[in-house]
């Protein structure tokens, strides 16, 4: 597949285009993971800075956890197209070998899952917990390919690594979701989850709900995309997994339904933020996560809670434009195929001090709809204008309204 450099006009080519971009992004990570050369190959610039910088010491776990978080649904779905199925089988094998590489005590790519919290400004942070949670999210999204098909040695190593993070305490912001996400993965792995950690992850965020589909990142509201990078996708999947086991004032199914209603509203808002030319507001921190800003909209497609008023064809068109904007600019990839820092090309000035090469791979989460059958309406519906195209072309559309749930 090689669709990167031409305009995608035929809807039947759009899935191939999405897959082509996704595999271009993740291939360096999983290829190096398979060879156990991730620590050596991941971009890290100055060697002395790499050895001494706290953020870079977690780059490998960040790259693997975030790569698999977006890739997982496609890996989990057997494909009808023989060429695509061959690719899926190949990358699923690479993914399992990479999980082995980062959890095997004898591997040069073994990463620390428990590292005591270190002070960053006025806050103590435990970065390994963050990407253990993204890896956990991948396991929840692809339990067969990313856990059950591992041999017993790798399964045991993985479980032990995830359990190590139980010794870490998250700060009082979106990180509170990470212990709950790890417990969800441990449940998939056949372990007994700590329901108190799960319940606190959800309950605390329910207290931070600001209204109209938006949660605070901690007690305060932030103008950024963390509702999509982390908060709402993890809330939805944690609540869905434990809907039959948790209760606070109402049963877990009602709690899950409320979370999904709010997520559906936020997905609608995200679609409205995509302009007619595929750009979106460059506000808030972590913009170098690129298309990760639309994980929640992609999850709404994949999980089936796309809101009323958004069509499959129009949503596909909008997300395709965003993908093109974020990955076709010069400088997006370095000479070895790794992602560079930026939103539209190479823009290191947009990268906060906590951003490293591995951080950038949260962009894979926009590709969640590849986990749907190629016959799904998202892929087969006729191309339609998305909201910004309709509104700014003068078309008459229904007025927008806040939700009260």
Buried (B, 14 or more C-beta within 10 A) or exposed (E): BEBEEEEBEEBEBBBBBBBBBBBBBBBBBBBBBBBBBBBEBBBBEEEEEBEEBBBBBBBBBBBBBBBBBBBBBBBBBEBEEEEBEEBBBEBBBBBBBBBBBBBBEEBEBBBBBBBEBEEBEEEBBBBBBBBBBBBBBBBBBBBEBBBEBBEEEBBEBBBEBBBBBBEBEBBEBBBBBBBBBBBBBBBBBEEEBBBEBBBBBBBBBBEBBEEBBBBBBBEEEBEBBBBBBBBBBBBBBBBBBBBEEBEEEEEBBEBBBBBBBBBBBBBBBBBBBBBBEBBBEEEBBBBBBBBBBBBBBBBBBBBEBBBEEBBBBBBBBBBBBBBBBBBEBEEBBEEEEBBBBBBBBBBEEBBEEBBBBBBBBBBBBBBBBBBBEBEBBBBBBEBBBBBBBBBEEEEEEEEEEEBEE
